[in-house]
Amino acid sequence: MSTKGGTERIEHTFQQLKAEGRTAFIPYITAGDPDLNTTAELVLALEASGASIVELGVPFSDPVADGPVIQEAACRALAGGVTLMKVLKMVEELRNRSQVPIVLMTYYNLLMRMGLKRFAQEAYAAGVDGVIIADLPVEEGDELRSYLDEVGIALIPLVAPTTPPERIQLIAEKARGFIYCVSLLGVTGDRTELPPDVDLLLNRVREQTDLPLGLGFGISTAAHASAVAPKADGVIVGSAIVKRIAQHPDDKDQAIAEVRQFTKEITAALA
């Protein structure tokens, strides 16, 4: 494993991209859809095609922040027997082949079930760099954050368009790695148009922090990515990729090929 890991690996990635004048591409895929072996190959394909950081969704039975595309992917993964521990094992094995920063996107119930301290230790041992907890309010995250800080893993918070200024300040003070800016209200899913107030959201958060800002929810095309690239430090795309994987349930090579091509289109738009 690299000498850089966790929060440090994420920070180094953003610093390097900034020096090169580039915006990070942060793709999301659901771990275990269609299976964990294919997920590992997808991570490698994403990295090779220009992804800066990979966000791995840990399947959960009640993914309240996710739209139908990712919900269905989580259901398929759960039906295949995917668990949090199996995802961590996959990441550990991936670390022999990849040094791309890996961020887990999950829900608090899964971590509570494992035990917060144990999760931090297991995630560190596996080589996880950051964690996004979709349903964990910043005010309730101090215990988990303390365990993650001990092992150097970033707890990456979310900021929504409706988050008031005083709460953005609190989130910024406690953030690690980067801040995930949610471009619109509602759940994940690709959209035909970006919301008109993305600039306002990013400016409001930028006033409170020097941390990189990743923008996600609704970004689904190279044109979207190009439009937001000058404003955000990272562009997060999920449903558009998960949908491409789902279209080829019996042809994993084709699914990987399409994801690779799509990643190249997005990264070219961010150059």
C-alpha positions as CSV (number, residue, x, y, z in Angstrom):
1,M,0.0,0.0,0.0
2,S,1.1,3.6,-0.7
3,T,2.6,5.6,2.1
4,K,-0.3,8.0,1.5
5,G,-3.7,6.8,2.6
6,G,-7.0,7.9,4.0
7,T,-7.6,11.7,4.3
8,E,-4.0,12.3,3.2
9,R,-4.5,10.4,-0.1
10,I,-7.7,12.4,-0.9
11,E,-5.9,15.7,-0.1
12,H,-2.9,14.7,-2.2
13,T,-5.2,13.9,-5.1
14,F,-7.0,17.2,-5.0
15,Q,-3.7,19.1,-4.6
16,Q,-2.2,17.4,-7.6
17,L,-5.3,18.1,-9.8
18,K,-5.4,21.7,-8.7
19,A,-1.7,22.1,-9.7
20,E,-2.6,20.6,-13.1
21,G,-5.7,22.9,-13.5
22,R,-8.0,19.9,-13.6
23,T,-11.3,19.0,-11.9
24,A,-11.6,15.6,-10.2
25,F,-14.0,13.1,-11.6
26,I,-15.6,11.0,-8.8
27,P,-17.7,8.2,-10.2
28,Y,-20.1,6.2,-8.0
29,I,-20.9,2.5,-8.4
30,T,-22.8,0.2,-6.2
31,A,-20.5,-2.5,-4.7
32,G,-21.7,-6.0,-5.6
33,D,-23.8,-5.0,-8.6
34,P,-23.7,-7.3,-10.5
35,D,-21.1,-9.0,-8.2
36,L,-18.0,-8.0,-6.2
37,N,-15.5,-9.4,-8.7
38,T,-17.0,-7.2,-11.4
39,T,-17.1,-4.3,-9.0
40,A,-13.3,-4.7,-8.5
41,E,-12.8,-4.8,-12.3
42,L,-14.9,-1.7,-12.7
43,V,-12.8,0.2,-10.1
44,L,-9.7,-0.6,-12.1
45,A,-11.4,0.4,-15.3
46,L,-12.5,3.7,-13.8
47,E,-9.0,4.4,-12.5
48,A,-7.4,3.6,-15.8
49,S,-9.9,5.8,-17.7
50,G,-9.2,8.9,-15.6
51,A,-11.3,8.7,-12.4
52,S,-9.6,10.6,-9.6
53,I,-11.6,9.1,-6.7
54,V,-14.0,6.2,-6.7
55,E,-17.1,6.2,-4.6
56,L,-18.4,2.8,-3.6
57,G,-22.0,2.4,-2.5
58,V,-22.4,-0.2,0.2
59,P,-25.8,-1.8,-0.4
60,F,-28.5,-1.1,2.2
61,S,-32.1,-2.2,2.4
62,D,-33.5,1.4,2.9
63,P,-31.3,3.8,0.9
64,V,-33.4,6.9,1.5
65,A,-31.0,9.3,-0.3
66,D,-31.0,7.2,-3.5
67,G,-33.3,7.2,-6.5
68,P,-34.7,4.1,-8.3
69,V,-31.6,3.3,-10.4
70,I,-29.3,3.0,-7.3
71,Q,-32.0,1.5,-5.2
72,E,-32.4,-1.3,-7.7
73,A,-28.7,-1.8,-7.8
74,A,-28.6,-2.1,-4.0
75,C,-31.4,-4.7,-4.2
76,R,-29.5,-6.7,-6.7
77,A,-26.3,-6.6,-4.6
78,L,-28.2,-7.6,-1.4
79,A,-29.8,-10.5,-3.2
80,G,-26.4,-11.6,-4.2
81,G,-25.3,-11.7,-0.5
82,V,-23.2,-8.6,-0.4
83,T,-22.4,-7.3,3.0
84,L,-20.3,-4.5,4.5
85,M,-17.6,-6.9,5.5
86,K,-17.5,-8.4,2.0
87,V,-17.1,-4.9,0.5
88,L,-14.3,-4.1,2.9
89,K,-12.6,-7.4,1.9
90,M,-12.9,-6.5,-1.8
91,V,-11.3,-3.1,-1.1
92,E,-8.5,-4.8,0.8
93,E,-7.8,-7.1,-2.2
94,L,-8.0,-4.2,-4.6
95,R,-5.2,-2.4,-2.7
96,N,-2.8,-4.9,-4.2
97,R,-3.7,-3.6,-7.7
98,S,-4.9,0.0,-7.2
99,Q,-4.0,3.2,-5.3
100,V,-7.0,5.2,-6.4
101,P,-8.7,6.9,-3.4
102,I,-11.8,4.9,-2.4
103,V,-14.7,6.5,-0.5
104,L,-17.5,4.4,0.9
105,M,-21.0,5.8,0.6
106,T,-23.3,4.1,3.2
107,Y,-25.9,4.5,5.9
108,Y,-25.4,4.8,9.6
109,N,-27.4,1.7,10.6
110,L,-24.8,-0.6,8.9
111,L,-22.0,1.0,10.9
112,M,-23.9,0.9,14.2
113,R,-24.6,-2.8,13.6
114,M,-20.8,-3.5,13.2
115,G,-19.8,-1.1,15.9
116,L,-18.4,2.3,15.1
117,K,-14.9,1.7,16.4
118,R,-14.6,-1.7,14.8
119,F,-15.8,-0.2,11.5
120,A,-13.1,2.4,11.6
121,Q,-10.5,-0.2,12.3
122,E,-11.7,-2.6,9.6
123,A,-12.0,0.2,7.0
124,Y,-8.5,1.4,7.8
125,A,-7.1,-2.2,7.5
126,A,-8.9,-2.5,4.1
127,G,-7.5,0.7,2.7
128,V,-10.6,2.9,2.7
129,D,-9.8,6.6,2.4
130,G,-13.1,8.2,3.2
131,V,-16.7,7.6,4.2
132,I,-19.9,9.4,3.3
133,I,-22.9,8.6,5.6
134,A,-26.0,9.7,3.8
135,D,-28.3,9.8,6.8
136,L,-25.9,11.1,9.5
137,P,-26.5,14.7,10.6
138,V,-23.3,16.6,11.4
139,E,-24.5,17.2,15.0
140,E,-24.5,13.4,15.6
141,G,-21.3,12.4,13.9
142,D,-18.7,13.3,16.5
143,E,-18.3,9.7,17.9
144,L,-17.7,8.2,14.4
145,R,-15.5,11.1,13.4
146,S,-13.3,10.6,16.4
147,Y,-12.7,6.9,15.5
148,L,-12.1,7.7,11.9
149,D,-9.7,10.6,12.8
150,E,-7.7,8.1,14.9
151,V,-7.0,6.0,11.8
152,G,-6.8,8.9,9.3
153,I,-10.0,8.2,7.4
154,A,-12.0,11.2,6.1
155,L,-15.7,11.6,7.2
156,I,-17.0,13.5,4.2
157,P,-20.2,15.6,4.9
158,L,-23.0,16.6,2.6
159,V,-24.4,20.1,2.1
160,A,-27.8,20.7,0.5
161,P,-29.2,23.7,-1.2
162,T,-31.4,24.3,1.8
163,T,-28.6,24.1,4.4
164,P,-28.6,27.4,6.4
165,P,-25.4,29.4,6.7
166,E,-24.7,28.6,10.3
167,R,-25.0,24.9,9.6
168,I,-22.7,25.1,6.6
169,Q,-20.2,26.7,9.0
170,L,-20.5,23.8,11.4
171,I,-20.2,21.2,8.6
172,A,-17.2,23.0,7.2
173,E,-15.5,23.0,10.6
174,K,-16.0,19.2,11.0
175,A,-15.4,18.2,7.4
176,R,-12.5,16.0,6.3
177,G,-11.2,15.3,2.8
178,F,-13.8,17.3,0.8
179,I,-17.4,18.5,1.1
180,Y,-20.1,16.8,-1.0
181,C,-22.4,19.5,-2.3
182,V,-25.8,18.2,-3.3
183,S,-26.9,20.1,-6.4
184,L,-30.6,19.6,-5.9
185,L,-33.3,18.5,-3.5
186,G,-34.5,15.0,-3.7
187,V,-32.8,11.7,-4.4
188,T,-30.0,10.6,-6.7
189,G,-30.7,10.2,-10.4
190,D,-29.7,11.6,-13.7
191,R,-31.5,14.7,-14.9
192,T,-31.8,16.4,-18.3
193,E,-30.8,19.8,-16.9
194,L,-28.8,21.1,-14.0
195,P,-30.5,23.2,-11.4
196,P,-30.0,27.0,-12.0
197,D,-28.7,27.8,-8.5
198,V,-25.6,25.5,-8.4
199,D,-23.3,28.5,-8.4
200,L,-25.0,30.0,-5.4
201,L,-24.7,26.7,-3.4
202,L,-21.0,26.4,-4.2
203,N,-20.3,30.0,-3.4
204,R,-22.1,29.7,0.0
205,V,-20.0,26.7,1.0
206,R,-16.8,28.2,-0.4
207,E,-17.2,31.2,1.9
208,Q,-16.8,28.8,4.9
209,T,-14.0,26.5,3.9
210,D,-10.8,25.9,1.9
211,L,-11.6,22.2,1.5
212,P,-12.3,20.9,-2.0
213,L,-16.0,20.9,-3.1
214,G,-17.4,17.9,-4.9
215,L,-20.7,18.5,-6.7
216,G,-23.2,15.6,-7.2
217,F,-26.8,14.5,-7.8
218,G,-28.2,14.9,-11.3
219,I,-25.0,15.2,-13.2
220,S,-25.2,12.7,-16.0
221,T,-23.5,13.9,-19.2
222,A,-20.2,15.2,-20.4
223,A,-22.0,18.6,-21.1
224,H,-23.1,18.7,-17.4
225,A,-19.6,18.0,-16.2
226,S,-18.1,20.6,-18.5
227,A,-20.6,23.2,-17.3
228,V,-19.8,22.7,-13.6
229,A,-16.1,22.0,-13.9
230,P,-15.0,25.7,-13.6
231,K,-17.0,26.0,-10.3
232,A,-16.4,22.7,-8.4
233,D,-13.2,20.9,-7.5
234,G,-14.8,17.6,-8.2
235,V,-17.8,16.3,-10.2
236,I,-19.7,13.2,-8.9
237,V,-21.6,11.0,-11.3
238,G,-23.6,8.0,-10.1
239,S,-26.9,7.0,-11.6
240,A,-25.7,7.4,-15.2
241,I,-22.9,4.9,-14.6
242,V,-25.0,2.5,-12.5
243,K,-27.6,2.5,-15.3
244,R,-25.0,1.5,-17.9
245,I,-23.9,-1.4,-15.7
246,A,-27.6,-2.5,-15.3
247,Q,-28.1,-2.6,-19.0
248,H,-25.8,-5.5,-19.4
249,P,-26.6,-8.0,-16.6
250,D,-25.3,-10.9,-18.7
251,D,-22.3,-9.3,-20.4
252,K,-19.9,-7.9,-17.8
253,D,-17.2,-7.2,-20.3
254,Q,-19.7,-5.0,-22.3
255,A,-20.7,-3.2,-19.1
256,I,-17.1,-2.5,-18.2
257,A,-16.4,-1.3,-21.7
258,E,-19.3,1.2,-21.6
259,V,-18.3,2.5,-18.2
260,R,-14.7,2.9,-19.4
261,Q,-15.9,4.9,-22.5
262,F,-18.3,7.1,-20.5
263,T,-15.5,7.8,-18.0
264,K,-13.2,8.9,-20.8
265,E,-15.9,11.3,-22.1
266,I,-16.5,12.8,-18.7
267,T,-12.8,13.2,-17.9
268,A,-12.2,14.8,-21.3
269,A,-14.9,17.3,-20.5
270,L,-13.2,18.1,-17.2
271,A,-9.7,18.6,-18.7
